Amino acid sequence: MTNIEIGMMVAFVLALGFSGWKLYAFMPKEQLKDDDTTVDSVEALKEMMYDVIGSGELDEEAICAKMREHPKFDHEHFWRFNLNRLKQLLNSHYIDYPEHQNIHHIHTHLQEKKEQA
């Protein structure tokens, strides 16, 4: 190898190391206080969703609006909550309970649990 090739190789390795360091510097190192994707936040949102569905709301947009009006809804923590986030919660529920096909099945299941208690 010539001196030019060695110099270019060293410059490349230094540039690669500097780029990696810059990427590391911009990566988040601690959890944000308004992170609504934690297990606790998801469980809180699901609990509110079940309360609203249990009260008789069976339309996604109405459920979303009622959840925003729920007494336990923290507007500062869940400021990103929208219809897409509700659909993610519903899909998560459908994965956990494959026998539920739609919101009506969730409502029926909640009513049965209420009657058993």
N, C-alpha and C positions, 0 to 999 in steps of 0.2 A: 504494500500500500504506500502511496505517496503521501507527502505532507499535506497536500490539499484534501485528499480523501479522508485522512485522519481528522483534520480540522473540521471538515463538513460533518463527519460522524459525531464529533464532540459537540458541535453546534446543534445538531439534531437532538442529541440526548439531553442537552441543557434546555432546549426549547420544549421538549416533551415533558421534562420534569417541572418546568415553570408553568406549563399549561395545566398539568395535574394539580399543582399547588393552588392555582387560581380557581380551578373547579372545586377543590376541597374548601376553599375559603368561602364560597358562595352557597355551599350546602347547609341546610338548617341543622343546627346541633341540638336544639331543644324543642320540645313540643310547644306549639302555639296555644295560648290560653283559650282561643275560640275554635279549636279543632273539633269539628263535629263528626269525625270519623272514628273516634275512640270507641271502645266497647261500651263504656258507660254512656256515652252520648247516643250511640245507636240504640241501646236498650231504653233510654229515656224517650227517644223519638218513637220507638215501637210501642211503648206503653201509652203514649199520647195517641198514636194511631189506633190502637185497640180501643181506647176510650171513645174516640170519635166514631169508629165503625160500630162499636157496641151500642151507641146512642141512635143508630139507624141511618147514618149517612152511607150511601153506597156508590156515590159518584166521586171520581178521583179529584176533580177540581173543588168540589164541596168539602171533601175530606181535607184537602190542603188548606183551604180557607179556615175551616173549623180548628185545625191544628194550630194555625197561627193565632187563633183567639183563645186557645186552651190556657187555663190558669198556670200550668207548669211550663209553658213555652217561654224560654228565655230569649228575647229578641237580640240581645247582644251576643250570646253564644251561638245561636242558630240563625244568624243573619243570612247565611247562604241558602237556607231551606226554601225549596221551590217544588214545583210539580215533578221535575225529574228526580229530585231526591226522594220524594214520596214513592215514585215508581221503583227506585232502587230498594227502598224498604219493603215494598210489596213483593218484589222479586226475591229478596232475602227470606221473607216469610214463606213464599211458595217453595223455596229450596228446603227450608226446615220442615215444612208440612206439605209433602207432595200430593196429599189427598185433597188439598184446597186448590181449586182451579181459578177462582175469581174472588172478588170482594164479598159477594153474596155468601159464598161458602165460609169465609172468615166470620161474617156476621152470624151465620147459623151456628158455627162452632162456639162463638162467644156467648150466644144465648143459651146453648146447651150447658156450658160451664157455669153460667149464672144460675140456671135452674137446679143444677146438682149441688151448688153451694148452699 
